[in-house]
Amino acid sequence: MSDQPIIYKTREEIELMRKSAQLVSKTLGLIAEHIEPGVTSLYLDKLAEEYIRDNGGVPGFLGLYDFPNTLCMSPNAQVVHGIPNDTPLQNGDILSVDCGVLMNGFYGDHAYTFEVGEVAPEVSKLLEITKKSLYLGIEQCKAGNRIGDIGYAIQTYTEKHGYGVVKELVGHGLGRIMHEEPQVPNYGRRGRGKLLKNGLVLAIEPMINLGTARIRQLKDGWTILTKDGQPSAHFEHDVAIIDGKPDILSTFDFVDAALAKKKANT
């Protein structure tokens, strides 16, 4: 990525990207309806692929770098890039769901970590803090700021709670290619890094561990896990800089609505 120029988007292109991001958001909302103990990640993956295609999109991850599925499904100690399988989810699990869509020539890329049934309080808090750190990072996504301001906001907030910030995996620019410049680390120093300008679209995605920041990779060549086996959380939004300010192209509204409906029915 580092040799590539930053590609700034026009207003029209950003609106096309919003449609891609919103289809990812709706897909995550659909997944939220079905996550419960006993369900398999492979079943959820098939639901997502069908939904994306039925709504005019193409799964953005399927075949990308030879990834075999529509969703990255990463339970518990898996940080990201987990491959869906037929192991049933269990009460107390958490599940990071990362989804990509290609539509109108542009990608959307968006993630949420779900609770499965009743989750331990310290794990629920990890999810809450990681989600909050995403929005603190987004607040720094202003023209005139720098990439380091985003990472600094995420890092200082999560490390204050004693969590490990994954360093080897980062957010990124987004557009006609899934991974564009610039890289967006979840750590950094204020006032350092690439300058943020209007027309920049970023996928900001804190990956935060309950324990150590250190990670390892499975032999499948994809799945990333925490080194100490403790849970990891992952939340991601697509953000454009318009008129000097952050405009979140994706939304958690569909997830929130699905979770509220499930809670009302229990």
Secondary structure, DSSP 8 states (H G I E B T S, - for coil): -TTS------HHHHHHHHHHHHHHHHHHHHHHHH-STT-BHHHHHHHHHHHHHHTT-EESSTTGGG--SSEEEEETTEEE-----S-B--TT-EEEEEEEEEETTEEEEEEEEEE-SS--HHHHHHHHHHHHHHHHHHHT--TT-BHHHHHHHHHHHHHHTT-EE-SS--EEE-SSSSSEEEEE-S---TT-SSB--TT-EEEE--EEESS-S-EEE-TTSS-EEETT---EEE-BEEEEEETTEEEE-S-SHHHHHHHHHHHHT-
